[in-house]
């Protein structure tokens, strides 16, 4: 009987584990792609730095118009660079905001993520960009 109970309990966790795996994979892949776009733009336009480079990455990678780019930058600043301590915006912040926002928009029934995507993004995107 214990084996049957253990099997049923593990089956209930399968959808949650699959969703967590899917979210990790998405966050890792999207972060790596944005980092690749960042490096490509750095090589093409070394004169563009900081927030201006972040905007170019969003425009190219995310295929966003100027209003969409400003929205992501504003959201990243408000979510990560203004609270709890006011600091300069990092590329990690932009990537994290974009990845979470895009994921949640793609899964319209979700209001949150199963995993803590910040850990994944920060493990892929260096803090010094």
C-alpha positions as CSV (number, residue, x, y, z in Angstrom):
1,X,0.0,0.0,0.0
2,X,2.9,2.4,0.8
3,X,4.3,2.0,-2.7
4,X,0.9,2.9,-4.2
5,X,0.7,6.1,-2.0
6,X,4.3,7.0,-2.8
7,X,3.6,6.6,-6.5
8,X,0.4,8.7,-6.4
9,X,2.2,11.4,-4.5
10,X,5.1,11.5,-7.0
11,X,2.7,11.7,-9.9
12,X,1.1,14.8,-8.5
13,X,4.5,16.5,-8.6
14,X,5.3,15.6,-12.2
15,X,3.5,18.6,-13.8
16,X,5.1,21.0,-11.3
17,X,8.6,19.5,-12.0
18,X,8.0,19.7,-15.8
19,X,6.9,23.3,-15.5
20,X,10.0,24.2,-13.4
21,X,12.3,22.5,-15.9
22,X,10.5,24.3,-18.8
23,X,10.9,27.7,-17.0
24,X,14.6,27.1,-16.2
25,X,15.3,26.1,-19.8
26,X,13.4,29.2,-21.1
27,X,15.2,31.6,-18.8
28,X,18.7,30.1,-19.6
29,X,18.1,30.1,-23.3
30,X,16.6,33.6,-23.5
31,X,19.4,35.0,-21.3
32,X,22.1,33.4,-23.4
33,X,20.5,34.8,-26.6
34,X,20.3,38.3,-25.2
35,X,23.9,38.1,-24.0
36,X,24.8,37.0,-27.5
37,X,23.0,40.0,-29.0
38,X,24.8,42.2,-26.5
39,X,28.2,41.0,-27.5
40,X,27.3,41.3,-31.2
41,X,26.3,44.9,-30.8
42,X,29.4,45.6,-28.6
43,X,31.5,44.4,-31.5
44,X,29.6,46.3,-34.2
45,X,29.2,49.6,-32.1
46,X,31.8,49.8,-29.4
47,X,31.0,53.5,-29.0
48,X,27.5,52.7,-27.7
49,X,27.6,51.9,-23.9
50,X,25.3,51.6,-20.9
51,X,21.6,52.1,-21.2
52,X,21.9,53.1,-24.9
53,X,23.4,49.6,-25.6
54,X,20.7,47.9,-23.6
55,X,18.1,49.7,-25.7
56,X,19.7,48.6,-28.9
57,X,19.8,45.0,-27.6
58,X,16.1,45.1,-26.8
59,X,15.3,46.6,-30.2
60,X,17.2,44.0,-32.1
61,X,16.7,40.9,-30.0
62,X,13.1,41.6,-28.9
63,X,12.1,43.2,-32.1
64,X,10.6,46.0,-30.0
65,X,9.6,49.5,-31.2
66,X,10.9,52.5,-29.2
67,X,7.8,52.5,-27.0
68,X,8.3,48.8,-26.1
69,X,12.0,49.4,-25.4
70,X,11.3,52.3,-23.1
71,X,8.7,50.1,-21.3
72,X,11.2,47.4,-20.6
73,X,13.9,49.8,-19.5
74,X,11.4,51.6,-17.2
75,X,10.1,48.4,-15.8
76,X,13.7,47.1,-15.1
77,X,14.6,50.3,-13.4
78,X,11.6,50.4,-11.3
79,X,11.8,46.7,-10.4
80,X,15.5,46.3,-9.7
81,X,17.5,49.6,-9.8
82,X,15.3,51.9,-7.7
83,X,14.3,49.6,-4.9
84,X,15.4,48.7,-2.3
85,X,18.5,50.8,-3.0
86,X,18.8,53.4,-5.8
87,X,21.6,52.2,-8.1
88,X,22.6,52.2,-11.8
89,X,20.7,49.9,-14.1
90,X,22.6,46.7,-15.1
91,X,22.2,44.6,-18.2
92,X,21.2,41.7,-15.9
93,X,18.2,43.8,-14.7
94,X,17.1,44.4,-18.2
95,X,17.4,40.8,-19.2
96,X,15.6,39.6,-16.1
97,X,12.7,42.0,-16.6
98,X,12.4,41.1,-20.3
99,X,12.6,37.4,-19.7
100,X,10.0,37.3,-17.0
101,X,7.7,39.7,-18.8
102,X,7.9,37.8,-22.1
103,X,7.4,34.4,-20.3
104,X,4.4,35.6,-18.5
105,X,2.9,37.1,-21.6
106,X,3.4,33.9,-23.5
107,X,1.7,31.9,-20.7
108,X,-1.4,34.1,-20.4
109,X,-3.0,32.0,-17.6
110,X,0.1,32.5,-15.4
111,X,0.6,35.4,-13.1
112,X,3.9,34.2,-11.6
113,X,6.7,31.8,-12.3
114,X,7.3,28.4,-10.6
115,X,11.0,29.1,-10.2
116,X,13.1,32.1,-9.2
117,X,14.3,33.2,-12.6
118,X,16.7,35.7,-11.2
119,X,19.1,33.0,-10.2
120,X,19.2,31.6,-13.7
121,X,19.6,35.0,-15.4
122,X,22.3,36.1,-13.1
123,X,24.2,32.9,-13.6
124,X,24.2,33.5,-17.4
125,X,24.6,37.3,-17.7
126,X,27.7,38.8,-16.0
127,X,27.1,41.6,-13.5
128,X,29.7,43.9,-15.1
129,X,27.7,44.6,-18.3
